[in-house]
């Protein structure tokens, strides 16, 4: 574990520890600290001291760790008060930012971390925020020697690192990958938390700004190596996961593409074409998705519609998202898997000639997404602390794959929340 300097008493500070995801991160950090007695110093931060005390009390009870209530320091910090963020960032080596939606609350924390020399990790699934932070803060973070690493939760960690794992296992030149996310729930079903729903509402409402933002990078298109992948229809029945499937609307494509660009430009690795999909179930689910999606598409275009969507997430998402989030029983009975189907050219083959002649199938399996998120975020922080010398350059804004491709993060995750494997 990295040494804590006298001016920074904590390795990790969890900002937004009272939020739905933040509470799981608190428990995960507590477990990690227990595994390395005296080696991991940490604190929790947020607006309300009382609520932070309640979170520590709850974690102490759930984990049978009574000392949490007295041994873990509480830092009062508010995203709207710059001085409080600065004081928080001056006390920690790594800030785990669990305060979303990030488009509204993320930038002040990124700015404070860079200004005060603390590394930053978040669990954002918002491409506009993630890519804007790279555009506006990469050079500043590089100059300060600070790492800003976004999207270190579910589902971008399994997707981004899963593709890197697939590349490493492939014997030859991997040129294209399709991934299929499958969420299996128990009889009581499952639901997402309101914060995830809000990010989707505001993200879709502001989707036009993303294309404008991307033009500012001035990137040339990545080269297509080998045969170009044919695009599937929007809705299709997937034999791979035996259910109807649509393109995944989250940040995975954005995150993976940024990683592939980094590896192409910095490591001269052959870029991989990537298409992520998600299973939605049977024909009844298709009808429900069509009706809900049409309503969402209309309402998200207007301020009143967005207000209603945000105010009544359960109603407009047909129960898929709620203000309370999933219950513990739902979390315990839910598991997620992402299966990667890759193709390319075997060793010695020329990708410029003929069709792909080799295939591979890999899989990343874990528990519920919120549990994966907490574990992935914490393991990313531990990896950063222990393997700082293996991260690129000396700072900057990166995706998980770009930041950790030379580290042991995949192996760490394999020992905790995720299982990476090659399927026959």
N, C-alpha and C positions, 0 to 999 in steps of 0.2 A: 504494500500500500504506500502511496506517495506520502512523503513527510509533510505534516502540517506545520507551517511556519508560525512563529510567534505572533505575526500580524494577522494570521488567518486560522482561527481556532477550529474550523470545521472542514472536513473533506467534502461533504455534501450538505446542501441546504435545499429542502423541498418547499418551493414556493407554490401556494395554492393547496396546502395540505388538507384543507377542509372540504375540497371539492370531491365529487364522486370518484374520479380517477385518483386524485391526490391521496385519498384514504387508503387505497390499495398500495400506492407507492410507499406510504409510511410503513405499512406492515412489511413490505418487501425489504426496505432498507433496514428495518429492525432485525429481520432474519439474517441479512448479510452481516450486520454488525455483530450479531451473536455468534456467527461462524468464525469471526476473526476478533476475538476479545481484545479490546484496547487498540485495535488496528484501524477501526473506522469511526471517526468522529462526525456526528451529524446533528442537524437541527431542523425544526419546522418553522415555516413563515407564512404569514397571511395577515388579513386585516383585523381579525378578532382574536384577542388572547384567549377569551373564554371558549370560543369554538375550537381553537387549537388544543386547549387543555382537554376538551371533550373528546377530540380525535385521539389524543394520546391515551386517554383513559380507556376508550373503546378498544384501541389496538392492544393495550396492556392486558385487557380481559380476554380478547380473542386469542392472543398468542401466549397467554400465561406468563407474561413478563411484567410483573408489577413495577419494576424499577423504571420503566419507560416514563411513568408519570412524574418522576422526580429527576431523572438523569438526562432527559432530552431537553435541550434549550429551546425556548420559544422566542422568535423574532417577529415583531409587529412591523409589517411592511404593506404598503398600499400602492397599487400600480399607478394611481393618479398622483402620488406624492413622490417626486423625483428623489428628494433627499433620503426618504426611507428605503428606496430601492438601492441607492448608492451605499448606504450603511449596511444593508443586507449583503450586497455583492462583495464588499470589502472583507467580509467575515468567512467566506467560503471559497474553496477551490473550484467546485462545480455547483451550478445552480440548476436544479431540476424544475422547469417551469410547467406547472399543471393548470395554469389559468387561461381558459379560452372563453369564447372564440378568439383565436389568436389574431385575427384581422383587426380586432378592436383593442386587445390587451397585450399582444405579444411584443410589439416593437419597443415600448419603453423598457422592457426587461432585457431584450437583446442589447439595446443601447447602453443600459446601466452596466451590464456584464462586460462589454467591450471597454467602456470608460474606466472600469474599476478592476480590470484584470482577472475576471472570473470566467471560467468556461461555462458554456450554456448548452443545455439539452432540453428538447421539448418533445411532445407527442402529437404535434399538429398533423392534421390530414387536409390542410388547406393549401392547394398549390399556389394561389395568389400570394399568400403570406410567405410561404417558403421560398418562392422564386424571387420575390421582391427583396427579402432579406439578403439573398445571395447577390442580387444586383447592387444594392445600396450599401451593404456592410462588409462584403468579402475583403476588400482592400483594407478597410479600417481594422477588421479583426486580424488580418495578416500582419499589419504593422504593429499591433499590440501583442501579438503572440497568443491570441485567444481563439479557441475553437468554438464555433457555433454550429451545432449539429441538430437539425430538425427531424421530425417524423420518426422518432425512435420508439414507436409503439406498434400496436396492431392497427393496420395491417401492413404498413410499409416495411417494417423490419423483416417479417417473414417473406414478403415479396422480393425486396431488394437483396437481402442476403441469400434467399433461396435461389435466386438467379445466379449469384456469384458461386454458390455451392454447385449448381448444375454445370456451370462453365468449368469448374475445377475437376469435376468428375468425368467430363466428356473427353474422350480420347480423340483429339483432332481439333477442328475449328467449328465451334458452335455458332450457328448463324441466325436461328429463329427459335423463339419459345412462346408457347401459349400456356397461361396458367389458369387454373379453375379453382376458385374459392368455394368451399362447401362447408356450411355451418349446420351441425347436427344438434338438435335440442331434445330435451326430455319431454314428457307428456304435458308439462305445464308451459312449454314454449319458452320464449326468451324475448327480450326487448333491449333497445338501446337507450342511452341516456339523452336527456334533453339537450345537453351541450353539443353532442354530435349532430343532432337534428338542426340546431341553430346554425352550425357551421355549414351544413348542406344548403339551408335556405339562403343564407347570405352569399354563399359561394356561387350558386346558380344565378342569383339575381345580378351578380357582378361579373358574370362569365366573360363579357366582352372585353373587360379591362385586362384579362389574362393574355389575350392575343396581342394587345398593344404593349404589354409589359415584355413579352418575349421578343418582340421586334427590337427592343432597346439593347438586348444582349448582342445583336449582330452576328449570331451564330450561323455558320454554314451548315446545311443539312449533313447529318452523319452519313457516311457512305454505306450503301447496302451491299453487304458481302454475300456472294452466292445468289440463290434464287430469291426473288421477292415474294413475301408471303401474301397469299390471297386473303382479302378481308372477308370475314363471315357476315351474315345478315345480323341485324340488331337483335332479333330473337330467334333462337334455334334450339333444337333438342340435342343436348350433348350426350353422346354415347360414353364419353369419358367419365362423367359423373352421374349418368342416367337420370337427368332431369332437364327441364327447360332452363336456358341460360341466356344472360345478356352481358354486354360489356360492363366491366366494373367501373363505376362512376367516380371512385375515390381518387386519391392522389398517387396510386401505385405507378401508373404509366409515367406520370411526371417525374416521380422520384427515381425510378429505374432508368429513364432516359437521361437524366442528369448524371447518374452514376456512370452509365455507359459512355457518355461524352467525356467525363473526367478520365476514365480509364483509357479511352482512345487517345485523348490529347496528352495526358501525362505519362501513361505507361505503354502507349502504342499497342494496346490490345484491340483485337478485332471486335467492332460493336455488334451487339445482338439485337435483332428486331424483336419487339416484345408486345404481346397482346394479352391483357388480363381480362378474365371473365368471372362471373359469379353465378352460382346456381340459385334459382328462385323457386324450384319445386315443380308441382304438377299443374294441370290446366286451370284449376281454381286459383292458384297463385298467380298465373298469367293474367287472368281476368281482373283480379284484385289489383295487380300492379298496373295494368293498363288504365283502369279507372282512377286509381290514386295518382298515377304519374301524370295523367291528363289534367286533373284538378290542380296538382302541384305546379305544373308548368304554367297554367293560366294565372294562378294566384301569386306566384313568386315575382311576376312582372310588375305588380302594383304594391305601393307602400301599405295600403290597408290589408291586402292579401297576405303580405309578409308578416304583418302584425298578428293576423289571425293564425297563421301557420305556427308562429313562435309561441303564441299564447295557448294554443290547444294542440300540442304535438301528438297526443294519443289519438285524438279524433281524426286528424288529417293524415296520419300515417297508418291508420287501421291498427293501432296498438303496437306498431313496430318500435316506436319511441315514446317514452313517458318521462315526466318530470322527476319521478323517483328512481328511474332506471331499473335494471333487472334485480330480482330478489336473490338472496344468497343461494336458495335452492335452484333457481334458474341457472345461476352461474356454475354451480357444482355439476349440473346435468348437461352442460353445453360443451361441445368441443368443436374445434375448427381445423380444417386442413386445406392446404394449397398444394395442388398437384401440378407439376411442371412437365410439359411435353415439348422436348427440344429436338431439333434436327440440325444437321450440319454435314461436314465432310470429314471422313476418317483421316487418320494420320497418313500423310503422303499424297492425299488427294488434292487436286487443284480446285478451289472454290469458283474459279472463273470458268470452269468447264463442266457442263452437265448439271444434273439435278443432285440435291443432297443425297448422300448414300449411307448415312448413319443416324441413328435416333437414340434418345435417352429419355427416361422418365424418372423424376425425383419427386419427393414429397416432404412437406414441412407440416408437422402435426402438433397441435397444442390444445390447451383448455379453452375456456371462454376468452373472447377478445380482450376484456378488461383485465383479466388475470395475466394474459400474455403481455399486455401493454405495460403493466407495473414491473414485471420481471425483466422485460426487454430494456426498459428505460434505465432500471437500476444496473443491469449488467453492462449496458453501454457506458454508464458513469464509472463503474468499477474498472472497466477496460481502459477508459481514458486515463484514469488515475494511475493505473499500473503499467500501461504501455504507451505513454505519451510519446516516446521516441519512435514508435512505429506509425504514428499518424502522419499524414502528408504535410510537407513543408514545415512551417512553424506556427500555423494558425490559419484562420479563414472560415468561410461558411460552406458546409458540406452536407451531402446526404449521408445516411448511415453506411452505405456501401463504399462511397468514396473515402469516408473518414476511417473506416475500420477494416479495409480489405487486406491489410498486412498484419492484422492483430488476431487474437484468439477468440474474438467475440462469438463466432459460430460455435466453437467448442464450449465456451461458457454457457451459451444458450442451450446447447445439447445436454448439459448437466443440470439445467433448471427447467425452463418452461416449454421448450420446443425440441422436437426430434427431427433432424435432417436425415434423410435416407434415400438410397437409390432403389427404385422399384424394378422388378424384372418384367 
